[in-house]
């Protein structure tokens, strides 16, 4: 019984720590990406004239690539849309 209780507490602590770090990381990413356009309800739809750049397994990878393009001045704005199995990077130029 003690082992189950200790195991439950350990699991809860790890989960709480993971969720806390994930929230902090998401906040830091959104603070670093002021020119990111919010993904709309239609995952694959992008504003007219925007270019599909690439697809990524994770949202973080998509955000990193989009922000990298902004810093290199390849595009001014980007959008990471949730596709079927991957995140889709759209840019305004």
PyMOL commands that place a pseudoatom at each C-alpha (Angstrom):
pseudoatom trace, name=CA, resn=UNK, resi=1, chain=A, elem=C, hetatm=0, pos=[0.000, 0.000, 0.000]
pseudoatom trace, name=CA, resn=UNK, resi=2, chain=A, elem=C, hetatm=0, pos=[2.825, 2.416, 0.834]
pseudoatom trace, name=CA, resn=UNK, resi=3, chain=A, elem=C, hetatm=0, pos=[4.512, 1.679, -2.483]
pseudoatom trace, name=CA, resn=UNK, resi=4, chain=A, elem=C, hetatm=0, pos=[1.317, 2.490, -4.398]
pseudoatom trace, name=CA, resn=UNK, resi=5, chain=A, elem=C, hetatm=0, pos=[0.831, 5.714, -2.477]
pseudoatom trace, name=CA, resn=UNK, resi=6, chain=A, elem=C, hetatm=0, pos=[4.472, 6.767, -2.996]
pseudoatom trace, name=CA, resn=UNK, resi=7, chain=A, elem=C, hetatm=0, pos=[4.273, 5.809, -6.649]
pseudoatom trace, name=CA, resn=UNK, resi=8, chain=A, elem=C, hetatm=0, pos=[1.077, 7.846, -7.048]
pseudoatom trace, name=CA, resn=UNK, resi=9, chain=A, elem=C, hetatm=0, pos=[2.671, 10.884, -5.433]
pseudoatom trace, name=CA, resn=UNK, resi=10, chain=A, elem=C, hetatm=0, pos=[5.752, 10.572, -7.601]
pseudoatom trace, name=CA, resn=UNK, resi=11, chain=A, elem=C, hetatm=0, pos=[3.643, 10.274, -10.739]
pseudoatom trace, name=CA, resn=UNK, resi=12, chain=A, elem=C, hetatm=0, pos=[1.574, 13.326, -9.749]
pseudoatom trace, name=CA, resn=UNK, resi=13, chain=A, elem=C, hetatm=0, pos=[4.729, 15.351, -9.057]
pseudoatom trace, name=CA, resn=UNK, resi=14, chain=A, elem=C, hetatm=0, pos=[6.282, 14.417, -12.394]
pseudoatom trace, name=CA, resn=UNK, resi=15, chain=A, elem=C, hetatm=0, pos=[3.064, 15.224, -14.240]
pseudoatom trace, name=CA, resn=UNK, resi=16, chain=A, elem=C, hetatm=0, pos=[2.723, 18.583, -12.496]
pseudoatom trace, name=CA, resn=UNK, resi=17, chain=A, elem=C, hetatm=0, pos=[6.337, 19.428, -13.282]
pseudoatom trace, name=CA, resn=UNK, resi=18, chain=A, elem=C, hetatm=0, pos=[5.937, 18.429, -16.915]
pseudoatom trace, name=CA, resn=UNK, resi=19, chain=A, elem=C, hetatm=0, pos=[2.774, 20.481, -17.326]
pseudoatom trace, name=CA, resn=UNK, resi=20, chain=A, elem=C, hetatm=0, pos=[4.393, 23.455, -15.622]
pseudoatom trace, name=CA, resn=UNK, resi=21, chain=A, elem=C, hetatm=0, pos=[7.429, 23.340, -17.896]
pseudoatom trace, name=CA, resn=UNK, resi=22, chain=A, elem=C, hetatm=0, pos=[5.250, 22.909, -20.969]
pseudoatom trace, name=CA, resn=UNK, resi=23, chain=A, elem=C, hetatm=0, pos=[3.224, 25.988, -20.043]
pseudoatom trace, name=CA, resn=UNK, resi=24, chain=A, elem=C, hetatm=0, pos=[6.364, 28.031, -19.464]
pseudoatom trace, name=CA, resn=UNK, resi=25, chain=A, elem=C, hetatm=0, pos=[7.845, 26.926, -22.764]
pseudoatom trace, name=CA, resn=UNK, resi=26, chain=A, elem=C, hetatm=0, pos=[4.654, 27.706, -24.677]
pseudoatom trace, name=CA, resn=UNK, resi=27, chain=A, elem=C, hetatm=0, pos=[4.543, 31.176, -23.110]
pseudoatom trace, name=CA, resn=UNK, resi=28, chain=A, elem=C, hetatm=0, pos=[8.171, 31.804, -24.002]
pseudoatom trace, name=CA, resn=UNK, resi=29, chain=A, elem=C, hetatm=0, pos=[7.600, 30.699, -27.594]
pseudoatom trace, name=CA, resn=UNK, resi=30, chain=A, elem=C, hetatm=0, pos=[4.575, 32.894, -28.077]
pseudoatom trace, name=CA, resn=UNK, resi=31, chain=A, elem=C, hetatm=0, pos=[6.495, 35.848, -26.641]
pseudoatom trace, name=CA, resn=UNK, resi=32, chain=A, elem=C, hetatm=0, pos=[9.258, 35.242, -29.187]
pseudoatom trace, name=CA, resn=UNK, resi=33, chain=A, elem=C, hetatm=0, pos=[6.901, 34.977, -32.160]
pseudoatom trace, name=CA, resn=UNK, resi=34, chain=A, elem=C, hetatm=0, pos=[5.023, 38.276, -32.322]
pseudoatom trace, name=CA, resn=UNK, resi=35, chain=A, elem=C, hetatm=0, pos=[4.545, 38.054, -36.077]
pseudoatom trace, name=CA, resn=UNK, resi=36, chain=A, elem=C, hetatm=0, pos=[2.977, 34.630, -36.045]
pseudoatom trace, name=CA, resn=UNK, resi=37, chain=A, elem=C, hetatm=0, pos=[-0.578, 34.608, -37.319]
pseudoatom trace, name=CA, resn=UNK, resi=38, chain=A, elem=C, hetatm=0, pos=[-3.005, 32.549, -35.249]
pseudoatom trace, name=CA, resn=UNK, resi=39, chain=A, elem=C, hetatm=0, pos=[-4.031, 29.283, -36.884]
pseudoatom trace, name=CA, resn=UNK, resi=40, chain=A, elem=C, hetatm=0, pos=[-7.683, 29.349, -37.843]
pseudoatom trace, name=CA, resn=UNK, resi=41, chain=A, elem=C, hetatm=0, pos=[-10.312, 26.649, -37.652]
pseudoatom trace, name=CA, resn=UNK, resi=42, chain=A, elem=C, hetatm=0, pos=[-9.450, 25.417, -41.119]
pseudoatom trace, name=CA, resn=UNK, resi=43, chain=A, elem=C, hetatm=0, pos=[-6.100, 23.722, -40.680]
pseudoatom trace, name=CA, resn=UNK, resi=44, chain=A, elem=C, hetatm=0, pos=[-4.928, 23.644, -44.276]
pseudoatom trace, name=CA, resn=UNK, resi=45, chain=A, elem=C, hetatm=0, pos=[-6.435, 26.983, -45.311]
pseudoatom trace, name=CA, resn=UNK, resi=46, chain=A, elem=C, hetatm=0, pos=[-4.172, 30.000, -45.430]
pseudoatom trace, name=CA, resn=UNK, resi=47, chain=A, elem=C, hetatm=0, pos=[-4.757, 33.610, -46.424]
pseudoatom trace, name=CA, resn=UNK, resi=48, chain=A, elem=C, hetatm=0, pos=[-4.795, 34.217, -50.197]
pseudoatom trace, name=CA, resn=UNK, resi=49, chain=A, elem=C, hetatm=0, pos=[-1.324, 34.498, -51.670]
pseudoatom trace, name=CA, resn=UNK, resi=50, chain=A, elem=C, hetatm=0, pos=[0.449, 32.739, -48.817]
pseudoatom trace, name=CA, resn=UNK, resi=51, chain=A, elem=C, hetatm=0, pos=[3.008, 30.037, -49.574]
pseudoatom trace, name=CA, resn=UNK, resi=52, chain=A, elem=C, hetatm=0, pos=[3.142, 26.516, -48.133]
pseudoatom trace, name=CA, resn=UNK, resi=53, chain=A, elem=C, hetatm=0, pos=[6.741, 26.111, -46.952]
pseudoatom trace, name=CA, resn=UNK, resi=54, chain=A, elem=C, hetatm=0, pos=[6.994, 22.749, -45.201]
pseudoatom trace, name=CA, resn=UNK, resi=55, chain=A, elem=C, hetatm=0, pos=[5.397, 20.280, -42.802]
pseudoatom trace, name=CA, resn=UNK, resi=56, chain=A, elem=C, hetatm=0, pos=[6.695, 19.444, -39.314]
pseudoatom trace, name=CA, resn=UNK, resi=57, chain=A, elem=C, hetatm=0, pos=[6.039, 16.649, -36.826]
pseudoatom trace, name=CA, resn=UNK, resi=58, chain=A, elem=C, hetatm=0, pos=[5.815, 19.067, -33.886]
pseudoatom trace, name=CA, resn=UNK, resi=59, chain=A, elem=C, hetatm=0, pos=[4.363, 22.539, -33.362]
pseudoatom trace, name=CA, resn=UNK, resi=60, chain=A, elem=C, hetatm=0, pos=[7.647, 23.606, -31.779]
pseudoatom trace, name=CA, resn=UNK, resi=61, chain=A, elem=C, hetatm=0, pos=[9.572, 22.664, -34.910]
pseudoatom trace, name=CA, resn=UNK, resi=62, chain=A, elem=C, hetatm=0, pos=[7.143, 24.612, -37.057]
pseudoatom trace, name=CA, resn=UNK, resi=63, chain=A, elem=C, hetatm=0, pos=[7.327, 27.684, -34.812]
pseudoatom trace, name=CA, resn=UNK, resi=64, chain=A, elem=C, hetatm=0, pos=[11.119, 27.537, -34.762]
pseudoatom trace, name=CA, resn=UNK, resi=65, chain=A, elem=C, hetatm=0, pos=[11.325, 27.370, -38.560]
pseudoatom trace, name=CA, resn=UNK, resi=66, chain=A, elem=C, hetatm=0, pos=[8.801, 30.187, -38.940]
pseudoatom trace, name=CA, resn=UNK, resi=67, chain=A, elem=C, hetatm=0, pos=[10.614, 32.448, -36.492]
pseudoatom trace, name=CA, resn=UNK, resi=68, chain=A, elem=C, hetatm=0, pos=[13.936, 31.624, -38.128]
pseudoatom trace, name=CA, resn=UNK, resi=69, chain=A, elem=C, hetatm=0, pos=[12.533, 32.807, -41.465]
pseudoatom trace, name=CA, resn=UNK, resi=70, chain=A, elem=C, hetatm=0, pos=[11.335, 36.061, -39.871]
pseudoatom trace, name=CA, resn=UNK, resi=71, chain=A, elem=C, hetatm=0, pos=[14.760, 36.681, -38.341]
pseudoatom trace, name=CA, resn=UNK, resi=72, chain=A, elem=C, hetatm=0, pos=[16.452, 36.006, -41.685]
pseudoatom trace, name=CA, resn=UNK, resi=73, chain=A, elem=C, hetatm=0, pos=[13.890, 38.286, -43.364]
pseudoatom trace, name=CA, resn=UNK, resi=74, chain=A, elem=C, hetatm=0, pos=[12.684, 35.604, -45.758]
pseudoatom trace, name=CA, resn=UNK, resi=75, chain=A, elem=C, hetatm=0, pos=[9.097, 36.466, -44.750]
pseudoatom trace, name=CA, resn=UNK, resi=76, chain=A, elem=C, hetatm=0, pos=[7.321, 38.897, -42.427]
pseudoatom trace, name=CA, resn=UNK, resi=77, chain=A, elem=C, hetatm=0, pos=[4.555, 36.674, -41.056]
pseudoatom trace, name=CA, resn=UNK, resi=78, chain=A, elem=C, hetatm=0, pos=[3.965, 32.969, -40.703]
pseudoatom trace, name=CA, resn=UNK, resi=79, chain=A, elem=C, hetatm=0, pos=[1.293, 30.556, -39.576]
pseudoatom trace, name=CA, resn=UNK, resi=80, chain=A, elem=C, hetatm=0, pos=[1.651, 27.060, -38.132]
pseudoatom trace, name=CA, resn=UNK, resi=81, chain=A, elem=C, hetatm=0, pos=[-1.574, 25.238, -38.948]
pseudoatom trace, name=CA, resn=UNK, resi=82, chain=A, elem=C, hetatm=0, pos=[-2.451, 21.854, -37.511]
pseudoatom trace, name=CA, resn=UNK, resi=83, chain=A, elem=C, hetatm=0, pos=[-2.667, 19.478, -40.466]
pseudoatom trace, name=CA, resn=UNK, resi=84, chain=A, elem=C, hetatm=0, pos=[-3.814, 15.863, -40.379]
pseudoatom trace, name=CA, resn=UNK, resi=85, chain=A, elem=C, hetatm=0, pos=[-0.656, 14.385, -38.862]
pseudoatom trace, name=CA, resn=UNK, resi=86, chain=A, elem=C, hetatm=0, pos=[1.807, 17.262, -39.123]
pseudoatom trace, name=CA, resn=UNK, resi=87, chain=A, elem=C, hetatm=0, pos=[2.056, 21.008, -38.531]
pseudoatom trace, name=CA, resn=UNK, resi=88, chain=A, elem=C, hetatm=0, pos=[2.025, 23.046, -41.745]
pseudoatom trace, name=CA, resn=UNK, resi=89, chain=A, elem=C, hetatm=0, pos=[4.139, 26.216, -42.122]
pseudoatom trace, name=CA, resn=UNK, resi=90, chain=A, elem=C, hetatm=0, pos=[2.552, 28.955, -44.250]
pseudoatom trace, name=CA, resn=UNK, resi=91, chain=A, elem=C, hetatm=0, pos=[4.349, 32.253, -44.948]
pseudoatom trace, name=CA, resn=UNK, resi=92, chain=A, elem=C, hetatm=0, pos=[3.254, 35.549, -46.447]
pseudoatom trace, name=CA, resn=UNK, resi=93, chain=A, elem=C, hetatm=0, pos=[6.027, 35.577, -49.060]
for i in range(1, 93): cmd.bond("trace and resi %d" % i, "trace and resi %d" % (i + 1))
show_as sticks, trace
zoom trace
